[in-house]
Amino acid sequence: MKNPMALTGRTIIVTGAGQGIGKAISELVLDLGGNAVLVERNPETLAAAAGTMPADRTLALQGNVADEAFAEQCVADAARRFGAVHG
């Protein structure tokens, strides 16, 4: 039976991905077969989290999505790396 929660081939942007709930969501996206774009303001926690996840299915971006230019660049970088953004 196919998993209705599968994210295979999907790319999800996760903010606050360096720790806590954001990191847990990133890990869940990966566990469900998706690609995770890890967005975090703190470069140290971002690097630590990204270092525990598969490099071929993650993209780590340091910045603040409240900055409109960064948010636009984040989506563009994710689409360039994985082909599209789904969530």
Secondary structure, 3 states (H helix, E strand, C coil): CCCCCCCCCCEEEEECCCCHHHHHHHHHHHHCCCEEEEEECCHHHHHHHHCCCCHHHEEEEECCCCCHHHHHHHHHHHHHHHCCCCC
